[in-house]
């Protein structure tokens, strides 16, 4: 093998070895990083789809909460009047609510009335027999322990999934007794699923786990059984699917939520690796060609000429023949070995200069390769930054979705004064028309006119008072609800804040003889957590109404706030039935309640104790005697910088 071929083989082998090493490193580390990013993206989007389904269930629950605890619904269940059906149970009403069916049942688990829209034929009529059989066959949907005990979730009617909510039917104040059950819902039709896809911008599918299952679902079940929150399958070279199990309203597995995503991240990674490797290969090939060309020209060709010259001298035996050469490198020295020593030193210097130029050319090529690597790294960094920005936007969207739950409470509370104002306005209009009519036939001073004028005045006053009541409720709800959703500290006036809180709690004791007295200095402000104060007073007042004033016509609550040294003193007392020593000793224990099965969870006073001792770093004392009410002394440390009089 000639020297030229050996050099070519060595350079080519070295280039192939380096390229193979780069390819292995890229596949070992870079592509695996893209695969992990792809799995994280799939899990995040599956959770987005799951949250979208949960949001639909929350909206459905809110609508059920408007219909179940409603005086008109209760009256319809008891009297079955046709006006309620004409006004509320028409096809357009269900269509506006996006409901496919609504069913009313009494306490004997008998269906009193039902209405439904067939999502296939769009016919309006009673609920389908299979739906009625399902409801009657699951009595847990009809059992409610207390007026706000609702149930919301997913059921399977045959093989068709549906979103459903079950609410007890009570009066508008959520008061006992419970007269029956209201069940509302809609099927997860292709149109509903398409609606979810449009909201989330995801390819969402629901898979029935009870039907014929394709082979790939066995892998899904194995992954979920091993504890994976989301099962991930590669469906095609350019398609990945994420699966997550969904339980029905009874807690049993019923569906698999599937989200299909294109493999854009891996595709982008492969493209980046492809461009990177292509650039490396092109640069390497150019370097091999240039290096081989330089070696051919600088080394191989002169050595070949020197070889031919030596062979010629050997053949001709002519010692006077000289190989003329203008080169001043090692090869020139070899061909002019009989020249002077000075010429040899000059040739060596020129050879070193030529070698330095070759080295400089090699450095230039390496810098070009490093610049290409830097540009590729910038592209990857921009892609990662875009992914992080998208993730932050999704988190903010999820935070904003949680604010929707407050709307239902405000609408329910202002419904009564608004209804009174509307009724009074209608009555005022009728009496005004009657007055105008009678003015034409009777003198202004007649008794009928006086009565009508008095009625008009009283009705106008009633409208004004109820509208003011609505405004007060909106202001109070706005401040208190914001604080209860936040643990942040801020300055607030104690007496005004307690008055607003009592106003929001007024529906709990409306219609009773109970009264609340607040003694607190005016313009007394503190820097603390108003959310914690609201939860503490709400729990104390609720406990007095539910436990202390049970079977009492008129109870009295006293709230006293004062400052002592570097502490805020909050005294709460009532004149209820009090507690014995055993109950008092266990009052702050978690899950201890005297109303088990009647709506009590046993966590309220335990949470109150933690708020006082941990959140506010305070102390709590309670004394009580049967028949003498309760007395709470709460001491909260506050230094001079956190107290002021405005």
C-alpha positions as CSV (number, residue, x, y, z in Angstrom):
1,X,0.0,0.0,0.0
2,X,1.4,3.4,-1.0
3,X,1.9,6.2,1.4
4,X,-0.9,8.2,-0.2
5,X,-3.4,5.4,0.4
6,X,-2.2,4.9,4.0
7,X,-2.6,8.6,4.8
8,X,-6.1,8.6,3.2
9,X,-7.2,5.5,5.2
10,X,-5.9,6.9,8.5
11,X,-7.6,10.3,8.1
12,X,-10.9,8.7,6.9
13,X,-10.9,6.2,9.9
14,X,-10.2,9.0,12.3
15,X,-13.0,11.1,10.9
16,X,-15.4,8.1,11.1
17,X,-14.4,7.4,14.7
18,X,-15.0,11.0,15.8
19,X,-18.4,11.2,13.9
20,X,-19.5,7.9,15.5
21,X,-18.5,9.1,19.0
22,X,-20.5,12.4,18.5
23,X,-23.5,10.4,17.2
24,X,-23.4,8.1,20.3
25,X,-23.1,11.0,22.7
26,X,-26.0,12.8,21.0
27,X,-28.2,9.7,21.1
28,X,-27.2,8.9,24.7
29,X,-27.8,12.3,26.2
30,X,-29.4,14.9,23.9
31,X,-32.2,12.8,22.5
32,X,-33.0,11.3,25.9
33,X,-33.4,14.8,27.2
34,X,-35.9,15.6,24.5
35,X,-37.8,12.3,25.3
36,X,-38.0,13.4,28.9
37,X,-39.3,16.8,27.9
38,X,-41.9,15.1,25.6
39,X,-43.1,12.9,28.5
40,X,-43.4,15.9,30.8
41,X,-45.3,17.8,28.1
42,X,-47.8,14.9,27.7
43,X,-48.4,14.6,31.5
44,X,-49.0,18.4,31.7
45,X,-51.5,18.4,28.9
46,X,-53.3,15.3,30.3
47,X,-53.7,17.1,33.6
48,X,-55.0,20.2,31.6
49,X,-57.6,18.0,30.0
50,X,-58.5,16.5,33.4
51,X,-58.9,20.0,34.9
52,X,-61.2,20.9,32.0
53,X,-63.5,18.0,32.9
54,X,-63.3,19.0,36.6
55,X,-64.3,22.6,35.6
56,X,-67.3,21.3,33.6
57,X,-68.3,19.3,36.7
58,X,-67.9,22.4,38.9
59,X,-70.1,24.4,36.6
60,X,-72.7,21.6,36.6
61,X,-72.6,21.5,40.4
62,X,-73.1,25.3,40.6
63,X,-76.2,25.1,38.4
64,X,-77.6,22.3,40.5
65,X,-76.9,24.4,43.6
66,X,-79.1,27.2,42.1
67,X,-82.1,24.8,41.4
68,X,-82.1,22.3,44.3
69,X,-82.1,24.7,47.3
70,X,-84.9,26.9,45.8
71,X,-88.3,27.7,47.2
72,X,-90.0,27.3,43.8
73,X,-88.4,23.8,43.3
74,X,-89.5,22.8,46.7
75,X,-93.1,24.0,46.1
76,X,-93.2,22.2,42.8
77,X,-92.1,18.9,44.4
78,X,-94.8,19.3,47.1
79,X,-97.6,20.7,44.9
80,X,-96.6,19.8,41.4
81,X,-97.9,23.0,39.9
82,X,-98.0,23.4,36.2
83,X,-96.6,27.0,36.3
84,X,-93.2,25.8,37.4
85,X,-93.1,23.4,34.4
86,X,-94.2,26.1,31.9
87,X,-91.7,28.6,33.3
88,X,-88.7,26.4,34.0
89,X,-88.9,23.0,32.4
90,X,-89.1,23.7,28.7
91,X,-86.8,22.6,26.0
92,X,-85.2,26.1,25.6
93,X,-84.4,26.2,29.3
94,X,-82.5,22.9,29.2
95,X,-80.8,24.0,26.0
96,X,-79.6,27.3,27.5
97,X,-78.3,25.4,30.6
98,X,-76.6,22.8,28.3
99,X,-78.6,20.1,30.1
100,X,-79.7,16.9,28.5
101,X,-82.0,15.8,31.4
102,X,-83.4,16.9,34.7
103,X,-85.2,14.6,37.2
104,X,-87.2,15.4,40.4
105,X,-87.6,12.6,43.1
106,X,-89.4,12.7,46.4
107,X,-88.2,11.2,49.7
108,X,-89.9,7.9,48.8
109,X,-87.4,7.5,45.9
110,X,-90.2,8.0,43.4
111,X,-89.8,10.1,40.2
112,X,-92.2,13.0,40.4
113,X,-91.3,14.6,37.1
114,X,-88.5,14.5,34.5
115,X,-87.6,16.3,31.3
116,X,-85.0,15.5,28.7
117,X,-83.7,16.4,25.3
118,X,-82.7,13.4,23.1
119,X,-79.2,14.4,21.9
120,X,-79.6,12.2,18.9
121,X,-83.1,13.2,17.6
122,X,-83.4,16.5,19.5
123,X,-86.8,15.4,20.8
124,X,-88.1,16.8,24.1
125,X,-89.9,14.7,26.6
126,X,-89.5,12.6,29.8
127,X,-86.1,11.2,30.7
128,X,-85.2,7.9,29.0
129,X,-86.2,4.7,30.8
130,X,-82.6,3.5,31.0
131,X,-81.6,6.7,32.8
132,X,-84.6,6.4,35.2
133,X,-83.6,2.8,35.9
134,X,-80.0,3.8,36.6
135,X,-81.1,6.6,39.1
136,X,-83.6,4.3,40.9
137,X,-81.0,1.5,41.0
138,X,-78.4,3.7,42.8
139,X,-80.0,5.0,46.1
140,X,-76.7,6.6,47.1
141,X,-77.5,9.4,44.6
142,X,-80.7,10.1,46.5
143,X,-79.2,10.0,50.0
144,X,-78.3,13.5,51.5
145,X,-77.1,13.9,55.1
146,X,-77.6,17.6,55.2
147,X,-79.0,20.4,52.9
148,X,-75.7,21.2,51.2
149,X,-74.7,17.5,50.7
150,X,-74.5,17.3,47.0
151,X,-72.9,14.7,44.7
152,X,-71.3,15.5,41.3
153,X,-69.4,13.2,39.0
154,X,-69.5,10.9,35.9
155,X,-71.8,7.9,35.3
156,X,-72.2,5.4,32.5
157,X,-75.6,5.0,31.0
158,X,-75.1,1.7,29.1
159,X,-71.8,2.6,27.4
160,X,-72.5,6.3,27.2
161,X,-70.8,8.6,29.8
162,X,-72.7,11.5,31.3
163,X,-71.8,14.3,33.7
164,X,-74.4,14.4,36.6
165,X,-75.1,16.3,39.8
166,X,-77.5,15.4,42.6
167,X,-78.7,18.1,45.1
168,X,-81.2,17.9,48.0
169,X,-84.4,19.9,47.5
170,X,-84.8,22.4,50.3
171,X,-85.8,26.0,50.7
172,X,-83.6,28.9,49.4
173,X,-81.8,29.2,52.8
174,X,-80.5,25.6,52.8
175,X,-82.7,24.7,55.7
176,X,-84.2,21.4,56.7
177,X,-86.3,19.4,56.0
178,X,-85.0,17.8,52.8
179,X,-88.0,17.2,50.6
180,X,-86.4,15.2,47.8
181,X,-83.7,15.1,45.2
182,X,-82.9,17.0,42.1
183,X,-80.7,15.3,39.4
184,X,-79.4,17.2,36.4
185,X,-76.8,16.3,33.8
186,X,-75.7,16.1,30.2
187,X,-74.1,13.3,28.2
188,X,-70.5,13.5,27.0
189,X,-71.6,13.6,23.3
190,X,-69.2,14.2,20.5
191,X,-70.3,17.9,20.5
192,X,-69.4,18.2,24.3
193,X,-66.1,16.5,23.7
194,X,-65.4,18.9,20.8
195,X,-66.2,21.7,23.2
196,X,-63.6,20.5,25.6
197,X,-61.1,20.2,22.7
198,X,-61.8,23.8,21.7
199,X,-61.3,25.0,25.2
200,X,-58.1,23.2,25.8
201,X,-56.8,23.1,22.2
202,X,-56.1,19.4,22.8
203,X,-57.1,16.2,21.1
204,X,-59.2,14.7,23.9
205,X,-60.9,11.3,23.8
206,X,-62.7,9.1,26.4
207,X,-62.2,5.4,26.3
208,X,-64.8,3.0,27.9
209,X,-62.8,0.5,30.0
210,X,-65.7,-2.0,30.1
211,X,-66.1,-2.5,26.4
212,X,-63.8,-4.2,23.8
213,X,-60.3,-2.9,24.5
214,X,-57.6,-2.6,21.9
215,X,-54.3,-4.4,22.7
216,X,-52.4,-1.2,23.6
217,X,-54.7,-0.6,26.6
218,X,-53.0,-3.6,28.4
219,X,-49.8,-1.5,28.5
220,X,-51.8,1.5,29.8
221,X,-53.2,-0.6,32.6
222,X,-49.8,-2.0,33.5
223,X,-48.3,1.5,33.7
224,X,-51.2,2.9,35.8
225,X,-51.1,-0.2,38.1
226,X,-47.4,0.4,38.8
227,X,-48.3,3.9,40.2
228,X,-47.8,6.1,37.1
229,X,-50.0,9.2,37.3
230,X,-50.2,9.2,33.4
231,X,-49.6,6.3,31.1
232,X,-47.8,7.2,27.9
233,X,-47.8,5.2,24.7
234,X,-46.2,5.8,21.3
235,X,-49.0,5.3,18.8
236,X,-47.0,6.2,15.7
237,X,-43.6,7.7,14.8
238,X,-45.2,11.2,14.9
239,X,-48.0,10.6,17.6
240,X,-47.9,10.1,21.3
241,X,-50.9,9.4,23.6
242,X,-51.3,10.0,27.3
243,X,-53.9,8.1,29.4
244,X,-55.3,8.8,32.9
245,X,-58.0,6.8,34.7
246,X,-61.3,8.5,35.7
247,X,-63.6,7.2,38.4
248,X,-67.4,7.5,38.3
249,X,-69.5,9.3,40.9
250,X,-69.5,6.1,43.0
251,X,-65.6,5.9,43.1
252,X,-65.4,3.0,40.6
253,X,-63.1,3.1,37.5
254,X,-65.2,3.9,34.4
255,X,-63.3,5.7,31.7
256,X,-59.8,6.4,30.4
257,X,-59.0,10.0,29.5
258,X,-56.8,10.0,26.4
259,X,-54.9,13.0,24.9
260,X,-53.2,12.6,21.5
261,X,-50.2,14.9,20.9
262,X,-47.9,15.2,17.9
263,X,-44.2,14.5,18.7
264,X,-43.1,18.1,18.0
265,X,-40.5,18.2,20.7
266,X,-38.8,15.0,19.6
267,X,-39.1,16.1,16.0
268,X,-37.5,19.4,16.8
269,X,-34.8,17.6,18.7
270,X,-34.1,15.2,15.8
271,X,-34.0,18.1,13.4
272,X,-31.6,19.9,15.7
273,X,-29.4,16.8,16.0
274,X,-29.7,16.3,12.2
275,X,-28.6,19.8,11.5
276,X,-25.8,19.6,14.0
277,X,-24.5,16.2,12.7
278,X,-24.8,17.4,9.1
279,X,-22.8,20.5,9.9
280,X,-20.2,18.4,11.7
281,X,-20.0,15.9,8.8
282,X,-19.8,18.6,6.2
283,X,-17.1,20.5,8.2
284,X,-15.3,17.2,8.9
285,X,-15.4,16.2,5.2
286,X,-14.1,19.6,4.1
287,X,-11.3,19.3,6.7
288,X,-10.4,15.8,5.5
289,X,-10.3,17.0,1.8
290,X,-8.3,20.1,2.7
291,X,-5.9,18.1,4.9
292,X,-5.4,15.4,2.3
293,X,-4.9,18.0,-0.5
294,X,-2.3,19.8,1.6
295,X,-0.5,16.6,2.5
296,X,-0.7,15.5,-1.2
297,X,0.8,18.8,-2.3
298,X,3.3,19.4,0.5
299,X,4.5,15.9,1.4
300,X,3.4,13.1,-1.0
301,X,4.3,14.7,-4.4
302,X,7.8,15.9,-3.4
303,X,8.6,12.5,-1.8
304,X,7.4,10.8,-5.0
305,X,9.6,13.1,-7.1
306,X,12.5,12.4,-4.7
307,X,11.8,8.7,-5.0
308,X,11.8,8.8,-8.8
309,X,15.0,10.8,-8.8
310,X,16.8,8.3,-6.5
311,X,15.6,5.4,-8.7
312,X,16.9,7.3,-11.8
313,X,20.3,7.8,-10.2
314,X,20.3,4.2,-9.3
315,X,19.5,3.2,-12.8
316,X,21.8,5.6,-14.6
317,X,24.6,5.7,-12.1
318,X,25.0,9.4,-12.9
319,X,26.2,11.2,-9.7
320,X,26.4,14.6,-11.3
321,X,22.6,14.8,-11.7
322,X,21.0,17.0,-9.2
323,X,17.3,17.3,-8.3
324,X,16.6,20.9,-8.6
325,X,14.2,22.2,-6.0
326,X,13.2,25.7,-4.7
327,X,11.5,24.3,-1.6
328,X,12.9,25.3,1.7
329,X,11.5,22.6,3.9
330,X,12.6,19.2,5.1
331,X,12.1,17.7,1.7
332,X,14.1,20.5,0.1
333,X,16.9,19.8,2.6
334,X,16.7,16.1,1.7
335,X,17.1,16.9,-2.0
336,X,19.8,19.5,-1.5
337,X,21.8,17.6,1.2
338,X,25.0,18.6,-0.4
339,X,24.2,22.3,-0.1
340,X,25.7,24.6,2.4
341,X,24.8,24.5,6.1
342,X,23.3,28.0,5.9
343,X,21.0,26.9,3.2
344,X,19.9,24.0,5.3
345,X,19.1,26.3,8.3
346,X,17.1,28.6,6.0
347,X,15.2,25.7,4.5
348,X,14.3,24.5,8.1
349,X,13.1,28.0,9.0
350,X,10.9,28.2,5.9
351,X,9.6,24.7,6.7
352,X,8.6,25.8,10.2
353,X,6.8,28.8,8.7
354,X,4.9,26.6,6.3
355,X,3.9,24.3,9.2
356,X,2.7,27.4,11.2
357,X,0.5,28.5,8.3
358,X,-1.0,25.0,8.1
359,X,-1.7,25.1,11.9
360,X,-3.4,28.5,11.6
361,X,-5.6,27.2,8.8
362,X,-6.6,24.3,11.1
363,X,-7.5,26.7,14.0
364,X,-9.7,28.8,11.6
365,X,-11.7,25.7,10.7
366,X,-12.1,24.7,14.4
367,X,-13.4,28.2,15.2
368,X,-16.0,27.9,12.4
369,X,-17.1,24.6,13.9
370,X,-17.4,26.1,17.4
371,X,-19.5,29.0,16.0
372,X,-21.9,26.6,14.4
373,X,-22.2,24.7,17.8
374,X,-22.9,28.1,19.6
375,X,-25.7,29.0,17.1
376,X,-27.3,25.5,17.6
377,X,-27.1,25.9,21.4
378,X,-28.9,29.3,21.1
379,X,-31.7,27.7,19.1
380,X,-32.1,25.1,21.8
381,X,-32.1,27.7,24.6
382,X,-34.9,29.7,22.8
383,X,-37.0,26.6,22.4
384,X,-36.6,25.8,26.2
385,X,-37.5,29.4,27.0
386,X,-40.7,29.2,24.9
387,X,-41.7,26.0,26.7
388,X,-41.2,27.6,30.1
389,X,-43.2,30.7,29.1
390,X,-46.1,28.5,27.9
391,X,-46.0,26.6,31.2
392,X,-46.3,29.9,33.2
393,X,-49.3,31.0,31.1
394,X,-51.1,27.7,31.8
395,X,-50.5,28.0,35.6
396,X,-52.0,31.5,35.6
397,X,-55.0,30.2,33.6
398,X,-55.6,27.5,36.2
399,X,-55.4,30.1,39.1
400,X,-57.9,32.3,37.4
401,X,-60.4,29.4,36.9
402,X,-60.6,28.9,40.8
403,X,-62.3,32.4,41.2
404,X,-65.5,31.2,39.5
405,X,-66.7,29.3,42.6
406,X,-67.6,32.6,44.4
407,X,-70.2,33.8,41.9
408,X,-72.8,31.1,42.8
409,X,-72.8,32.2,46.5
410,X,-73.3,35.9,45.7
411,X,-76.1,35.2,43.2
412,X,-77.9,32.9,45.7
413,X,-77.7,35.5,48.5
414,X,-78.9,38.6,46.6
415,X,-81.7,36.6,44.9
416,X,-84.2,37.2,47.8
417,X,-83.9,41.0,48.0
418,X,-83.9,41.3,44.2
419,X,-87.0,39.1,43.9
420,X,-88.7,41.3,46.5
421,X,-87.7,44.5,44.7
422,X,-89.0,43.1,41.3
423,X,-92.3,42.0,42.9
424,X,-92.7,45.3,44.6
425,X,-91.9,47.2,41.4
426,X,-94.6,45.2,39.6
427,X,-97.1,45.9,42.3
428,X,-96.2,49.6,42.2
429,X,-96.8,49.7,38.5
430,X,-100.3,48.1,38.9
431,X,-101.4,50.4,41.7
432,X,-100.1,53.5,39.8
433,X,-102.2,52.5,36.8
434,X,-105.2,51.9,39.1
435,X,-104.7,55.4,40.7
436,X,-104.6,57.0,37.2
437,X,-107.8,55.1,36.3
438,X,-109.6,56.1,39.5
439,X,-108.5,59.8,39.2
440,X,-110.8,60.0,36.1
441,X,-113.9,59.0,38.1
442,X,-113.3,60.1,41.7
443,X,-112.0,63.2,43.4
444,X,-108.3,63.3,44.6
445,X,-109.3,63.4,48.3
446,X,-111.3,60.2,48.2
447,X,-110.5,57.4,50.6
448,X,-109.5,55.0,47.8
449,X,-107.0,57.5,46.5
450,X,-105.5,58.0,50.0
451,X,-105.1,54.3,50.4
452,X,-103.5,53.9,47.0
453,X,-101.1,56.8,47.6
454,X,-100.1,55.2,51.0
455,X,-99.6,51.8,49.3
456,X,-97.4,53.4,46.6
457,X,-95.3,55.1,49.2
458,X,-94.8,51.9,51.2
459,X,-94.0,49.9,48.0
460,X,-91.4,52.5,46.9
461,X,-89.8,52.3,50.4
462,X,-89.7,48.5,50.2
463,X,-88.0,48.6,46.8
464,X,-85.4,51.1,48.1
465,X,-84.6,49.1,51.2
466,X,-84.2,45.9,49.3
467,X,-81.9,47.4,46.7
468,X,-79.8,49.0,49.5
469,X,-79.6,45.5,51.0
470,X,-78.3,44.1,47.7
471,X,-75.6,46.8,47.5
472,X,-74.5,46.0,51.1
473,X,-74.4,42.3,50.4
474,X,-72.2,42.9,47.3
475,X,-69.7,45.1,49.1
476,X,-69.5,42.8,52.1
477,X,-69.1,39.7,49.9
478,X,-66.4,41.4,47.8
479,X,-64.2,42.2,50.8
480,X,-64.7,39.1,52.9
481,X,-64.4,36.7,50.0
482,X,-61.1,38.2,48.8
483,X,-59.7,37.9,52.3
484,X,-60.8,34.3,52.8
485,X,-59.0,33.3,49.7
486,X,-55.8,34.9,50.8
487,X,-53.4,34.5,53.8
488,X,-51.6,37.8,53.1
489,X,-51.3,40.4,55.9
490,X,-52.7,43.9,55.4
491,X,-54.0,46.9,57.4
492,X,-57.7,46.7,58.2
493,X,-60.1,48.5,60.5
494,X,-61.2,45.8,63.0
495,X,-64.8,47.1,63.9
496,X,-65.7,47.8,60.2
497,X,-64.4,44.4,59.1
498,X,-66.3,42.5,61.9
499,X,-69.5,44.4,60.9
500,X,-69.0,43.4,57.2
501,X,-68.4,39.8,58.3
502,X,-71.6,39.8,60.4
503,X,-73.5,41.2,57.5
504,X,-72.3,38.3,55.2
505,X,-73.4,35.8,57.9
506,X,-76.8,37.3,58.5
507,X,-78.6,34.6,56.3
508,X,-77.5,32.0,58.9
509,X,-79.7,33.5,61.6
510,X,-82.2,35.4,59.5
511,X,-85.8,34.6,60.6
512,X,-84.7,33.9,64.2
513,X,-84.5,36.0,67.3
514,X,-80.8,35.7,67.6
515,X,-78.7,38.9,67.9
516,X,-75.0,39.8,67.7
517,X,-73.4,42.7,69.7
518,X,-70.0,44.0,68.7
519,X,-67.9,46.2,71.1
520,X,-64.7,47.5,69.4
521,X,-63.0,50.9,69.4
522,X,-63.7,53.0,66.3
523,X,-60.9,53.6,63.8
524,X,-58.9,50.9,65.4
525,X,-56.6,49.3,62.7
526,X,-54.2,46.4,62.8
527,X,-51.8,44.8,60.4
528,X,-52.6,41.1,60.4
529,X,-54.4,38.4,58.4
530,X,-58.0,39.4,57.8
531,X,-58.7,36.0,56.3
532,X,-57.7,34.2,59.5
533,X,-60.0,36.6,61.5
534,X,-62.9,36.0,59.2
535,X,-62.5,32.2,59.5
536,X,-62.2,32.3,63.3
537,X,-65.4,34.5,63.8
538,X,-67.3,32.6,61.2
539,X,-66.6,29.3,62.9
540,X,-67.5,30.7,66.4
541,X,-70.8,32.3,65.2
542,X,-71.7,29.1,63.2
543,X,-71.1,26.9,66.3
544,X,-73.3,29.2,68.4
545,X,-76.2,29.0,65.9
546,X,-75.8,25.2,65.3
547,X,-75.0,24.0,68.8
548,X,-75.4,26.7,71.4
549,X,-78.8,28.1,70.3
550,X,-80.3,24.7,69.4
551,X,-84.0,24.8,70.5
552,X,-83.6,28.5,71.5
553,X,-85.9,31.2,70.1
554,X,-83.6,34.1,70.9
555,X,-79.9,33.8,71.5
556,X,-77.3,36.6,72.1
557,X,-73.7,36.8,71.0
558,X,-71.2,39.3,72.3
559,X,-67.9,40.1,70.5
560,X,-65.5,42.4,72.5
561,X,-62.2,43.6,71.0
562,X,-59.7,45.7,73.0
563,X,-56.0,46.3,73.3
564,X,-53.8,45.2,76.2
565,X,-50.1,46.2,76.1
566,X,-48.6,44.4,73.0
567,X,-51.6,42.1,72.4
568,X,-55.1,42.2,70.8
569,X,-57.8,40.7,73.1
570,X,-60.8,39.1,71.3
571,X,-63.6,38.0,73.7
572,X,-66.4,35.9,72.3
573,X,-69.4,34.7,74.4
574,X,-73.0,33.6,74.0
575,X,-75.9,32.7,76.3
576,X,-76.5,29.3,74.7
577,X,-76.8,25.9,76.3
578,X,-73.1,25.6,77.0
579,X,-71.0,22.4,77.3
580,X,-70.1,19.8,79.9
581,X,-66.6,19.1,81.0
582,X,-66.2,16.1,78.7
583,X,-67.2,18.0,75.6
584,X,-65.1,21.0,76.6
585,X,-62.0,18.8,77.0
586,X,-62.4,17.3,73.5
587,X,-63.7,20.4,71.7
588,X,-60.5,21.1,69.8
589,X,-59.8,17.5,68.9
590,X,-60.0,16.7,65.1
591,X,-63.2,14.9,64.0
592,X,-64.9,15.4,67.4
593,X,-68.5,16.6,66.9
594,X,-71.8,16.4,68.7
595,X,-73.6,16.6,65.4
596,X,-72.3,13.4,63.7
597,X,-74.7,12.5,60.9
598,X,-76.3,16.0,61.0
599,X,-73.8,17.9,58.9
600,X,-71.0,18.2,61.5
601,X,-67.5,17.2,60.5
602,X,-65.6,17.8,63.7
603,X,-62.9,19.9,62.0
604,X,-64.2,23.4,62.5
605,X,-62.9,24.1,66.1
606,X,-59.6,22.1,65.3
607,X,-59.0,24.5,62.3
608,X,-59.9,27.5,64.5
609,X,-57.3,26.4,67.2
610,X,-54.6,26.0,64.5
611,X,-55.4,29.5,63.1
612,X,-55.1,31.1,66.5
613,X,-52.0,29.3,67.7
614,X,-50.1,28.8,64.4
615,X,-51.2,31.4,61.8
616,X,-51.6,34.3,64.3
617,X,-49.1,32.9,67.0
618,X,-51.7,33.6,69.7
619,X,-53.3,31.8,72.7
620,X,-56.9,30.5,73.1
621,X,-58.9,29.9,76.3
622,X,-62.4,28.5,76.6
623,X,-64.7,28.1,79.6
624,X,-68.3,26.8,79.6
625,X,-70.9,25.5,82.0
626,X,-74.1,23.7,81.0
627,X,-76.9,26.2,80.6
628,X,-74.6,29.2,80.9
629,X,-73.3,29.6,77.4
630,X,-69.6,29.7,76.3
631,X,-66.7,32.2,76.8
632,X,-63.7,32.4,74.5
633,X,-60.6,34.5,75.3
634,X,-58.2,34.9,72.3
635,X,-54.9,36.8,72.8
636,X,-53.0,37.7,69.7
637,X,-49.5,39.3,70.0
638,X,-49.2,42.6,68.1
639,X,-46.3,45.1,68.5
640,X,-46.6,48.8,68.2
641,X,-45.8,48.8,64.4
642,X,-48.9,46.7,63.7
643,X,-51.5,48.8,65.6
644,X,-52.7,52.3,64.8
645,X,-55.7,54.5,65.2
646,X,-56.8,56.2,62.0
